[in-house]
Amino acid sequence: MKLKAGDLVTVVKGKDAGKTEKIEKVFSKEARVLVAGVNQYKRHVKSRMPGQKSEIITLTKPLAVANVQLVCPKCKKLTRVGYKFLKDEKVRICRKCKAEIN
C-alpha cells in the first residue's frame, strides 16, 4: 500500500470531501484507512447492567483508499505516490515535485 500511518491526506469523495487530516491506521487487506475526525457516525449503546446509563457514542469508520489522496509535505499539493531506488532502499516520492516522502 502506498499510504502509511501518519501521512497527511485529503478526502476527495464522500460526505467529508475536502477535509484534511492524518492517517491513524492502515488496513491493507481491506484497502482502507482510518483518518482522524473523518467518516464519523453516532451509535446508541443500550445499558448492560442496572444503574448503568445508555449513551450515544461517536465511531470513526475506515475510508476506502480510493477516496483519499496524499498531500505532499513539500509542495502542499494533492499528489500520487511514486517510487525511486536509492542504493539498496526503495523511497516514496511526490509525483508533482519529485520530493521524498518520509
Biopython code that builds the backbone (N, CA, C, O; Angstrom):
import numpy as np
from Bio.PDB.StructureBuilder import StructureBuilder

atoms = [
    (1, "MET", "N", (0.839, -1.181, 0.000)),
    (1, "MET", "CA", (0.000, 0.000, 0.000)),
    (1, "MET", "C", (0.885, 1.246, 0.000)),
    (1, "MET", "O", (1.930, 1.278, 0.650)),
    (2, "LYS", "N", (0.460, 2.251, -0.725)),
    (2, "LYS", "CA", (1.279, 3.441, -0.897)),
    (2, "LYS", "C", (1.124, 4.463, 0.220)),
    (2, "LYS", "O", (1.964, 5.352, 0.361)),
    (3, "LEU", "N", (0.066, 4.354, 1.016)),
    (3, "LEU", "CA", (-0.146, 5.265, 2.137)),
    (3, "LEU", "C", (0.274, 4.591, 3.444)),
    (3, "LEU", "O", (0.149, 3.376, 3.604)),
    (4, "LYS", "N", (0.775, 5.409, 4.373)),
    (4, "LYS", "CA", (1.219, 4.893, 5.662)),
    (4, "LYS", "C", (0.579, 5.700, 6.785)),
    (4, "LYS", "O", (0.103, 6.814, 6.563)),
    (5, "ALA", "N", (0.569, 5.140, 7.983)),
    (5, "ALA", "CA", (0.062, 5.849, 9.152)),
    (5, "ALA", "C", (0.910, 7.095, 9.386)),
    (5, "ALA", "O", (2.138, 7.035, 9.325)),
    (6, "GLY", "N", (0.262, 8.209, 9.650)),
    (6, "GLY", "CA", (0.970, 9.469, 9.855)),
    (6, "GLY", "C", (0.995, 10.368, 8.631)),
    (6, "GLY", "O", (1.353, 11.541, 8.742)),
    (7, "ASP", "N", (0.622, 9.844, 7.458)),
    (7, "ASP", "CA", (0.572, 10.654, 6.237)),
    (7, "ASP", "C", (-0.606, 11.630, 6.309)),
    (7, "ASP", "O", (-1.660, 11.307, 6.856)),
    (8, "LEU", "N", (-0.412, 12.817, 5.756)),
    (8, "LEU", "CA", (-1.474, 13.811, 5.669)),
    (8, "LEU", "C", (-2.237, 13.567, 4.375)),
    (8, "LEU", "O", (-1.654, 13.571, 3.292)),
    (9, "VAL", "N", (-3.553, 13.355, 4.494)),
    (9, "VAL", "CA", (-4.379, 13.077, 3.318)),
    (9, "VAL", "C", (-5.590, 14.000, 3.289)),
    (9, "VAL", "O", (-6.010, 14.532, 4.317)),
    (10, "THR", "N", (-6.142, 14.178, 2.096)),
    (10, "THR", "CA", (-7.379, 14.928, 1.905)),
    (10, "THR", "C", (-8.431, 13.973, 1.371)),
    (10, "THR", "O", (-8.152, 13.166, 0.484)),
    (11, "VAL", "N", (-9.645, 14.065, 1.913)),
    (11, "VAL", "CA", (-10.752, 13.242, 1.445)),
    (11, "VAL", "C", (-11.271, 13.867, 0.152)),
    (11, "VAL", "O", (-11.603, 15.052, 0.124)),
    (12, "VAL", "N", (-11.344, 13.069, -0.924)),
    (12, "VAL", "CA", (-11.777, 13.589, -2.218)),
    (12, "VAL", "C", (-13.198, 13.163, -2.596)),
    (12, "VAL", "O", (-13.789, 13.751, -3.501)),
    (13, "LYS", "N", (-13.756, 12.154, -1.923)),
    (13, "LYS", "CA", (-15.111, 11.694, -2.203)),
    (13, "LYS", "C", (-15.843, 11.440, -0.898)),
    (13, "LYS", "O", (-15.231, 11.136, 0.126)),
    (14, "GLY", "N", (-17.164, 11.570, -0.948)),
    (14, "GLY", "CA", (-17.982, 11.234, 0.208)),
    (14, "GLY", "C", (-18.466, 12.453, 0.961)),
    (14, "GLY", "O", (-18.290, 13.588, 0.516)),
    (15, "LYS", "N", (-19.082, 12.205, 2.114)),
    (15, "LYS", "CA", (-19.700, 13.286, 2.880)),
    (15, "LYS", "C", (-18.686, 14.231, 3.506)),
    (15, "LYS", "O", (-19.029, 15.369, 3.826)),
    (16, "ASP", "N", (-17.443, 13.789, 3.690)),
    (16, "ASP", "CA", (-16.402, 14.613, 4.295)),
    (16, "ASP", "C", (-15.397, 15.126, 3.269)),
    (16, "ASP", "O", (-14.256, 15.423, 3.623)),
    (17, "ALA", "N", (-15.798, 15.235, 2.016)),
    (17, "ALA", "CA", (-14.895, 15.675, 0.955)),
    (17, "ALA", "C", (-14.319, 17.048, 1.271)),
    (17, "ALA", "O", (-15.046, 17.963, 1.660)),
    (18, "GLY", "N", (-13.006, 17.183, 1.102)),
    (18, "GLY", "CA", (-12.337, 18.450, 1.348)),
    (18, "GLY", "C", (-11.612, 18.518, 2.683)),
    (18, "GLY", "O", (-10.765, 19.391, 2.874)),
    (19, "LYS", "N", (-11.923, 17.618, 3.612)),
    (19, "LYS", "CA", (-11.258, 17.630, 4.916)),
    (19, "LYS", "C", (-9.849, 17.070, 4.791)),
    (19, "LYS", "O", (-9.620, 16.113, 4.052)),
    (20, "THR", "N", (-8.899, 17.668, 5.519)),
    (20, "THR", "CA", (-7.509, 17.219, 5.505)),
    (20, "THR", "C", (-7.102, 16.822, 6.907)),
    (20, "THR", "O", (-7.150, 17.641, 7.824)),
    (21, "GLU", "N", (-6.700, 15.568, 7.082)),
    (21, "GLU", "CA", (-6.287, 15.040, 8.389)),
    (21, "GLU", "C", (-5.204, 13.987, 8.201)),
    (21, "GLU", "O", (-4.874, 13.614, 7.076)),
    (22, "LYS", "N", (-4.649, 13.508, 9.328)),
    (22, "LYS", "CA", (-3.617, 12.472, 9.291)),
    (22, "LYS", "C", (-4.234, 11.085, 9.386)),
    (22, "LYS", "O", (-5.301, 10.901, 9.973)),
    (23, "ILE", "N", (-3.545, 10.114, 8.798)),
    (23, "ILE", "CA", (-3.980, 8.721, 8.869)),
    (23, "ILE", "C", (-3.576, 8.154, 10.218)),
    (23, "ILE", "O", (-2.422, 8.273, 10.630)),
    (24, "GLU", "N", (-4.544, 7.528, 10.916)),
    (24, "GLU", "CA", (-4.256, 6.901, 12.204)),
    (24, "GLU", "C", (-3.816, 5.446, 12.034)),
    (24, "GLU", "O", (-2.871, 4.987, 12.676)),
    (25, "LYS", "N", (-4.531, 4.727, 11.146)),
    (25, "LYS", "CA", (-4.249, 3.306, 10.982)),
    (25, "LYS", "C", (-4.538, 2.897, 9.544)),
    (25, "LYS", "O", (-5.423, 3.460, 8.900)),
    (26, "VAL", "N", (-3.791, 1.916, 9.040)),
    (26, "VAL", "CA", (-3.962, 1.418, 7.678)),
    (26, "VAL", "C", (-4.384, -0.047, 7.731)),
    (26, "VAL", "O", (-3.754, -0.859, 8.410)),
    (27, "PHE", "N", (-5.454, -0.378, 7.011)),
    (27, "PHE", "CA", (-5.924, -1.759, 6.892)),
    (27, "PHE", "C", (-5.620, -2.205, 5.463)),
    (27, "PHE", "O", (-6.451, -2.028, 4.572)),
    (28, "SER", "N", (-4.450, -2.775, 5.237)),
    (28, "SER", "CA", (-4.005, -3.067, 3.877)),
    (28, "SER", "C", (-4.801, -4.179, 3.206)),
    (28, "SER", "O", (-4.999, -4.127, 1.992)),
    (29, "LYS", "N", (-5.265, -5.181, 3.946)),
    (29, "LYS", "CA", (-6.023, -6.273, 3.328)),
    (29, "LYS", "C", (-7.375, -5.802, 2.810)),
    (29, "LYS", "O", (-7.854, -6.286, 1.785)),
    (30, "GLU", "N", (-7.994, -4.851, 3.524)),
    (30, "GLU", "CA", (-9.289, -4.333, 3.096)),
    (30, "GLU", "C", (-9.149, -3.087, 2.211)),
    (30, "GLU", "O", (-10.152, -2.586, 1.702)),
    (31, "ALA", "N", (-7.937, -2.584, 2.019)),
    (31, "ALA", "CA", (-7.649, -1.359, 1.251)),
    (31, "ALA", "C", (-8.414, -0.181, 1.829)),
    (31, "ALA", "O", (-9.079, 0.560, 1.104)),
    (32, "ARG", "N", (-8.312, -0.015, 3.153)),
    (32, "ARG", "CA", (-8.995, 1.062, 3.862)),
    (32, "ARG", "C", (-8.026, 1.769, 4.802)),
    (32, "ARG", "O", (-7.033, 1.187, 5.239)),
    (33, "VAL", "N", (-8.325, 3.029, 5.107)),
    (33, "VAL", "CA", (-7.517, 3.794, 6.055)),
    (33, "VAL", "C", (-8.437, 4.467, 7.067)),
    (33, "VAL", "O", (-9.543, 4.893, 6.733)),
    (34, "LEU", "N", (-7.961, 4.557, 8.319)),
    (34, "LEU", "CA", (-8.695, 5.233, 9.372)),
    (34, "LEU", "C", (-8.110, 6.628, 9.511)),
    (34, "LEU", "O", (-6.953, 6.788, 9.900)),
    (35, "VAL", "N", (-8.917, 7.642, 9.191)),
    (35, "VAL", "CA", (-8.468, 9.034, 9.221)),
    (35, "VAL", "C", (-9.128, 9.717, 10.417)),
    (35, "VAL", "O", (-10.341, 9.617, 10.602)),
    (36, "ALA", "N", (-8.329, 10.410, 11.228)),
    (36, "ALA", "CA", (-8.825, 11.043, 12.451)),
    (36, "ALA", "C", (-9.881, 12.095, 12.140)),
    (36, "ALA", "O", (-9.657, 12.978, 11.312)),
    (37, "GLY", "N", (-11.044, 12.000, 12.809)),
    (37, "GLY", "CA", (-12.084, 13.021, 12.682)),
    (37, "GLY", "C", (-12.864, 13.005, 11.384)),
    (37, "GLY", "O", (-13.596, 13.953, 11.100)),
    (38, "VAL", "N", (-12.729, 11.959, 10.589)),
    (38, "VAL", "CA", (-13.415, 11.872, 9.295)),
    (38, "VAL", "C", (-14.239, 10.586, 9.263)),
    (38, "VAL", "O", (-13.832, 9.569, 9.824)),
    (39, "ASN", "N", (-15.395, 10.635, 8.608)),
    (39, "ASN", "CA", (-16.299, 9.496, 8.473)),
    (39, "ASN", "C", (-16.806, 9.026, 9.834)),
    (39, "ASN", "O", (-16.735, 7.841, 10.159)),
    (40, "GLN", "N", (-17.318, 9.969, 10.623)),
    (40, "GLN", "CA", (-17.797, 9.651, 11.963)),
    (40, "GLN", "C", (-19.293, 9.371, 11.968)),
    (40, "GLN", "O", (-20.063, 10.006, 11.248)),
    (41, "TYR", "N", (-19.689, 8.407, 12.793)),
    (41, "TYR", "CA", (-21.076, 8.012, 12.929)),
    (41, "TYR", "C", (-21.425, 7.926, 14.400)),
    (41, "TYR", "O", (-20.561, 7.665, 15.237)),
    (42, "LYS", "N", (-22.717, 8.152, 14.721)),
    (42, "LYS", "CA", (-23.216, 8.040, 16.088)),
    (42, "LYS", "C", (-23.798, 6.651, 16.282)),
    (42, "LYS", "O", (-24.419, 6.092, 15.377)),
    (43, "ARG", "N", (-23.590, 6.099, 17.475)),
    (43, "ARG", "CA", (-24.136, 4.780, 17.787)),
    (43, "ARG", "C", (-24.792, 4.846, 19.145)),
    (43, "ARG", "O", (-24.192, 5.328, 20.106)),
    (44, "HIS", "N", (-26.005, 4.372, 19.234)),
    (44, "HIS", "CA", (-26.737, 4.350, 20.501)),
    (44, "HIS", "C", (-26.417, 3.046, 21.212)),
    (44, "HIS", "O", (-26.661, 1.967, 20.671)),
    (45, "VAL", "N", (-25.873, 3.136, 22.419)),
    (45, "VAL", "CA", (-25.483, 1.955, 23.185)),
    (45, "VAL", "C", (-26.434, 1.805, 24.359)),
    (45, "VAL", "O", (-26.591, 2.715, 25.173)),
    (46, "LYS", "N", (-27.059, 0.655, 24.432)),
    (46, "LYS", "CA", (-28.020, 0.367, 25.482)),
    (46, "LYS", "C", (-27.282, 0.021, 26.774)),
    (46, "LYS", "O", (-26.163, -0.489, 26.726)),
    (47, "SER", "N", (-27.895, 0.292, 27.928)),
    (47, "SER", "CA", (-27.256, -0.044, 29.200)),
    (47, "SER", "C", (-27.222, -1.563, 29.368)),
    (47, "SER", "O", (-28.195, -2.249, 29.054)),
    (48, "ARG", "N", (-26.120, -2.075, 29.855)),
    (48, "ARG", "CA", (-25.946, -3.525, 30.004)),
    (48, "ARG", "C", (-26.283, -4.000, 31.409)),
    (48, "ARG", "O", (-26.793, -5.105, 31.589)),
    (49, "MET", "N", (-25.997, -3.160, 32.412)),
    (49, "MET", "CA", (-26.217, -3.540, 33.805)),
    (49, "MET", "C", (-27.158, -2.530, 34.453)),
    (49, "MET", "O", (-27.233, -1.384, 34.009)),
    (50, "PRO", "N", (-27.875, -2.939, 35.493)),
    (50, "PRO", "CA", (-28.743, -1.973, 36.180)),
    (50, "PRO", "C", (-27.896, -0.845, 36.791)),
    (50, "PRO", "O", (-26.849, -1.093, 37.388)),
    (51, "GLY", "N", (-28.362, 0.374, 36.631)),
    (51, "GLY", "CA", (-27.617, 1.518, 37.164)),
    (51, "GLY", "C", (-26.709, 2.167, 36.132)),
    (51, "GLY", "O", (-26.307, 3.320, 36.293)),
    (52, "GLN", "N", (-26.384, 1.438, 35.077)),
    (52, "GLN", "CA", (-25.544, 1.996, 34.016)),
    (52, "GLN", "C", (-26.440, 2.766, 33.048)),
    (52, "GLN", "O", (-27.544, 2.323, 32.731)),
    (53, "LYS", "N", (-25.963, 3.912, 32.582)),
    (53, "LYS", "CA", (-26.764, 4.733, 31.679)),
    (53, "LYS", "C", (-26.551, 4.327, 30.228)),
    (53, "LYS", "O", (-25.476, 3.867, 29.842)),
    (54, "SER", "N", (-27.598, 4.509, 29.438)),
    (54, "SER", "CA", (-27.464, 4.362, 27.996)),
    (54, "SER", "C", (-26.760, 5.600, 27.481)),
    (54, "SER", "O", (-26.868, 6.667, 28.084)),
    (55, "GLU", "N", (-26.031, 5.474, 26.362)),
    (55, "GLU", "CA", (-25.306, 6.628, 25.844)),
    (55, "GLU", "C", (-25.216, 6.578, 24.323)),
    (55, "GLU", "O", (-25.483, 5.556, 23.691)),
    (56, "ILE", "N", (-24.835, 7.706, 23.770)),
    (56, "ILE", "CA", (-24.596, 7.805, 22.331)),
    (56, "ILE", "C", (-23.102, 8.019, 22.156)),
    (56, "ILE", "O", (-22.546, 9.001, 22.647)),
    (57, "ILE", "N", (-22.451, 7.092, 21.451)),
    (57, "ILE", "CA", (-21.003, 7.211, 21.240)),
    (57, "ILE", "C", (-20.733, 7.564, 19.781)),
    (57, "ILE", "O", (-21.546, 7.284, 18.900)),
    (58, "THR", "N", (-19.584, 8.180, 19.540)),
    (58, "THR", "CA", (-19.186, 8.545, 18.184)),
    (58, "THR", "C", (-18.113, 7.577, 17.704)),
    (58, "THR", "O", (-17.073, 7.427, 18.345)),
    (59, "LEU", "N", (-18.366, 6.929, 16.585)),
    (59, "LEU", "CA", (-17.423, 5.978, 15.998)),
    (59, "LEU", "C", (-16.791, 6.579, 14.753)),
    (59, "LEU", "O", (-17.467, 7.245, 13.969)),
    (60, "THR", "N", (-15.502, 6.346, 14.570)),
    (60, "THR", "CA", (-14.836, 6.728, 13.334)),
    (60, "THR", "C", (-14.626, 5.464, 12.519)),
    (60, "THR", "O", (-13.948, 4.536, 12.961)),
    (61, "LYS", "N", (-15.206, 5.432, 11.336)),
    (61, "LYS", "CA", (-15.107, 4.242, 10.491)),
    (61, "LYS", "C", (-14.044, 4.456, 9.413)),
    (61, "LYS", "O", (-13.801, 5.587, 8.991)),
    (62, "PRO", "N", (-13.409, 3.362, 8.967)),
    (62, "PRO", "CA", (-12.373, 3.479, 7.922)),
    (62, "PRO", "C", (-12.952, 3.892, 6.571)),
    (62, "PRO", "O", (-14.097, 3.582, 6.243)),
    (63, "LEU", "N", (-12.129, 4.599, 5.799)),
    (63, "LEU", "CA", (-12.475, 5.022, 4.443)),
    (63, "LEU", "C", (-11.735, 4.164, 3.436)),
    (63, "LEU", "O", (-10.673, 3.623, 3.744)),
    (64, "ALA", "N", (-12.278, 4.034, 2.242)),
    (64, "ALA", "CA", (-11.580, 3.344, 1.165)),
    (64, "ALA", "C", (-10.380, 4.193, 0.733)),
    (64, "ALA", "O", (-10.454, 5.422, 0.720)),
    (65, "VAL", "N", (-9.293, 3.538, 0.384)),
    (65, "VAL", "CA", (-8.074, 4.237, -0.036)),
    (65, "VAL", "C", (-8.332, 5.089, -1.273)),
    (65, "VAL", "O", (-7.702, 6.132, -1.448)),
    (66, "ALA", "N", (-9.247, 4.657, -2.128)),
    (66, "ALA", "CA", (-9.558, 5.398, -3.354)),
    (66, "ALA", "C", (-10.230, 6.736, -3.065)),
    (66, "ALA", "O", (-10.254, 7.607, -3.935)),
    (67, "ASN", "N", (-10.771, 6.918, -1.871)),
    (67, "ASN", "CA", (-11.475, 8.150, -1.527)),
    (67, "ASN", "C", (-10.588, 9.195, -0.854)),
    (67, "ASN", "O", (-11.061, 10.277, -0.506)),
    (68, "VAL", "N", (-9.308, 8.880, -0.668)),
    (68, "VAL", "CA", (-8.385, 9.848, -0.075)),
    (68, "VAL", "C", (-7.182, 10.031, -0.996)),
    (68, "VAL", "O", (-6.845, 9.147, -1.783)),
    (69, "GLN", "N", (-6.540, 11.200, -0.882)),
    (69, "GLN", "CA", (-5.360, 11.465, -1.694)),
    (69, "GLN", "C", (-4.307, 12.133, -0.832)),
    (69, "GLN", "O", (-4.618, 12.983, 0.003)),
    (70, "LEU", "N", (-3.060, 11.743, -1.040)),
    (70, "LEU", "CA", (-1.933, 12.228, -0.255)),
    (70, "LEU", "C", (-1.659, 13.704, -0.513)),
    (70, "LEU", "O", (-1.760, 14.173, -1.646)),
    (71, "VAL", "N", (-1.310, 14.438, 0.554)),
    (71, "VAL", "CA", (-0.875, 15.825, 0.437)),
    (71, "VAL", "C", (0.643, 15.818, 0.604)),
    (71, "VAL", "O", (1.155, 15.365, 1.627)),
    (72, "CYS", "N", (1.362, 16.320, -0.403)),
    (72, "CYS", "CA", (2.826, 16.338, -0.369)),
    (72, "CYS", "C", (3.297, 17.264, 0.753)),
    (72, "CYS", "O", (2.816, 18.393, 0.853)),
    (73, "PRO", "N", (4.233, 16.811, 1.604)),
    (73, "PRO", "CA", (4.721, 17.666, 2.685)),
    (73, "PRO", "C", (5.531, 18.861, 2.197)),
    (73, "PRO", "O", (5.645, 19.857, 2.912)),
    (74, "LYS", "N", (6.097, 18.780, 0.988)),
    (74, "LYS", "CA", (6.922, 19.879, 0.483)),
    (74, "LYS", "C", (6.101, 20.901, -0.308)),
    (74, "LYS", "O", (6.101, 22.086, 0.024)),
    (75, "CYS", "N", (5.398, 20.443, -1.357)),
    (75, "CYS", "CA", (4.681, 21.387, -2.229)),
    (75, "CYS", "C", (3.231, 21.627, -1.796)),
    (75, "CYS", "O", (2.565, 22.502, -2.350)),
    (76, "LYS", "N", (2.730, 20.864, -0.814)),
    (76, "LYS", "CA", (1.376, 21.018, -0.260)),
    (76, "LYS", "C", (0.266, 20.809, -1.282)),
    (76, "LYS", "O", (-0.829, 21.349, -1.125)),
    (77, "LYS", "N", (0.537, 20.028, -2.333)),
    (77, "LYS", "CA", (-0.468, 19.731, -3.351)),
    (77, "LYS", "C", (-0.936, 18.289, -3.203)),
    (77, "LYS", "O", (-0.228, 17.450, -2.645)),
    (78, "LEU", "N", (-2.147, 18.008, -3.713)),
    (78, "LEU", "CA", (-2.621, 16.635, -3.767)),
    (78, "LEU", "C", (-1.807, 15.908, -4.825)),
    (78, "LEU", "O", (-1.620, 16.413, -5.932)),
    (79, "THR", "N", (-1.326, 14.723, -4.481)),
    (79, "THR", "CA", (-0.434, 14.033, -5.400)),
    (79, "THR", "C", (-0.608, 12.523, -5.309)),
    (79, "THR", "O", (-1.208, 11.995, -4.372)),
    (80, "ARG", "N", (-0.069, 11.857, -6.304)),
    (80, "ARG", "CA", (0.032, 10.408, -6.273)),
    (80, "ARG", "C", (1.414, 10.055, -5.746)),
    (80, "ARG", "O", (2.300, 10.907, -5.682)),
    (81, "VAL", "N", (1.589, 8.799, -5.369)),
    (81, "VAL", "CA", (2.864, 8.350, -4.819)),
    (81, "VAL", "C", (3.635, 7.584, -5.875)),
    (81, "VAL", "O", (3.102, 6.686, -6.526)),
    (82, "GLY", "N", (4.901, 7.953, -6.036)),
    (82, "GLY", "CA", (5.785, 7.229, -6.930)),
    (82, "GLY", "C", (6.908, 6.604, -6.112)),
    (82, "GLY", "O", (6.996, 6.832, -4.905)),
    (83, "TYR", "N", (7.744, 5.838, -6.740)),
    (83, "TYR", "CA", (8.864, 5.198, -6.049)),
    (83, "TYR", "C", (10.155, 5.455, -6.801)),
    (83, "TYR", "O", (10.167, 5.620, -8.021)),
    (84, "LYS", "N", (11.258, 5.485, -6.030)),
    (84, "LYS", "CA", (12.584, 5.672, -6.597)),
    (84, "LYS", "C", (13.539, 4.824, -5.761)),
    (84, "LYS", "O", (13.363, 4.688, -4.551)),
    (85, "PHE", "N", (14.541, 4.262, -6.411)),
    (85, "PHE", "CA", (15.504, 3.438, -5.703)),
    (85, "PHE", "C", (16.771, 4.231, -5.407)),
    (85, "PHE", "O", (17.405, 4.762, -6.319)),
    (86, "LEU", "N", (17.137, 4.309, -4.128)),
    (86, "LEU", "CA", (18.385, 4.949, -3.693)),
    (86, "LEU", "C", (19.263, 3.851, -3.100)),
    (86, "LEU", "O", (18.968, 3.328, -2.026)),
    (87, "LYS", "N", (20.331, 3.508, -3.796)),
    (87, "LYS", "CA", (21.234, 2.418, -3.398)),
    (87, "LYS", "C", (20.444, 1.144, -3.161)),
    (87, "LYS", "O", (20.007, 0.516, -4.125)),
    (88, "ASP", "N", (20.243, 0.736, -1.907)),
    (88, "ASP", "CA", (19.547, -0.525, -1.631)),
    (88, "ASP", "C", (18.149, -0.331, -1.063)),
    (88, "ASP", "O", (17.524, -1.300, -0.632)),
    (89, "GLU", "N", (17.639, 0.911, -1.053)),
    (89, "GLU", "CA", (16.318, 1.118, -0.479)),
    (89, "GLU", "C", (15.349, 1.755, -1.468)),
    (89, "GLU", "O", (15.744, 2.500, -2.365)),
    (90, "LYS", "N", (14.079, 1.443, -1.282)),
    (90, "LYS", "CA", (13.012, 1.972, -2.123)),
    (90, "LYS", "C", (12.373, 3.139, -1.368)),
    (90, "LYS", "O", (11.973, 2.981, -0.214)),
    (91, "VAL", "N", (12.275, 4.305, -2.006)),
    (91, "VAL", "CA", (11.798, 5.515, -1.348)),
    (91, "VAL", "C", (10.545, 6.028, -2.042)),
    (91, "VAL", "O", (10.463, 6.011, -3.270)),
    (92, "ARG", "N", (9.564, 6.487, -1.259)),
    (92, "ARG", "CA", (8.356, 7.086, -1.834)),
    (92, "ARG", "C", (8.662, 8.525, -2.251)),
    (92, "ARG", "O", (9.358, 9.252, -1.543)),
    (93, "ILE", "N", (8.132, 8.927, -3.413)),
    (93, "ILE", "CA", (8.340, 10.301, -3.884)),
    (93, "ILE", "C", (7.003, 10.904, -4.320)),
    (93, "ILE", "O", (6.064, 10.189, -4.667)),
    (94, "CYS", "N", (6.944, 12.240, -4.293)),
    (94, "CYS", "CA", (5.800, 13.003, -4.792)),
    (94, "CYS", "C", (5.879, 13.013, -6.313)),
    (94, "CYS", "O", (6.947, 13.256, -6.874)),
    (95, "ARG", "N", (4.755, 12.752, -6.991)),
    (95, "ARG", "CA", (4.749, 12.727, -8.448)),
    (95, "ARG", "C", (4.789, 14.124, -9.060)),
    (95, "ARG", "O", (5.086, 14.271, -10.246)),
    (96, "LYS", "N", (4.493, 15.151, -8.264)),
    (96, "LYS", "CA", (4.466, 16.514, -8.808)),
    (96, "LYS", "C", (5.789, 17.231, -8.654)),
    (96, "LYS", "O", (6.276, 17.836, -9.609)),
    (97, "CYS", "N", (6.399, 17.177, -7.440)),
    (97, "CYS", "CA", (7.634, 17.940, -7.218)),
    (97, "CYS", "C", (8.857, 17.023, -7.059)),
    (97, "CYS", "O", (9.967, 17.517, -6.858)),
    (98, "LYS", "N", (8.675, 15.717, -7.145)),
    (98, "LYS", "CA", (9.739, 14.710, -7.066)),
    (98, "LYS", "C", (10.483, 14.700, -5.718)),
    (98, "LYS", "O", (11.593, 14.176, -5.632)),
    (99, "ALA", "N", (9.874, 15.277, -4.665)),
    (99, "ALA", "CA", (10.480, 15.283, -3.323)),
    (99, "ALA", "C", (10.224, 13.944, -2.624)),
    (99, "ALA", "O", (9.229, 13.273, -2.900)),
    (100, "GLU", "N", (11.116, 13.570, -1.731)),
    (100, "GLU", "CA", (10.942, 12.334, -0.961)),
    (100, "GLU", "C", (9.858, 12.514, 0.085)),
    (100, "GLU", "O", (9.724, 13.581, 0.685)),
    (101, "ILE", "N", (9.089, 11.461, 0.295)),
    (101, "ILE", "CA", (8.046, 11.455, 1.326)),
    (101, "ILE", "C", (8.503, 10.492, 2.410)),
    (101, "ILE", "O", (8.764, 9.320, 2.138)),
    (102, "ASN", "N", (8.600, 10.986, 3.636)),
    (102, "ASN", "CA", (9.070, 10.128, 4.755)),
    (102, "ASN", "C", (7.958, 9.263, 5.273)),
    (102, "ASN", "O", (8.164, 8.484, 6.204)),
]
sb = StructureBuilder()
sb.init_structure("model")
sb.init_model(0)
sb.init_chain("A")
sb.init_seg("    ")
for serial, (resi, resn, name, xyz) in enumerate(atoms, 1):
    if name == "N":
        sb.init_residue(resn, " ", resi, " ")
    sb.init_atom(name, np.array(xyz, "f"), 0.0, 1.0, " ", f" {name:<3s}", serial, name[0])
structure = sb.get_structure()
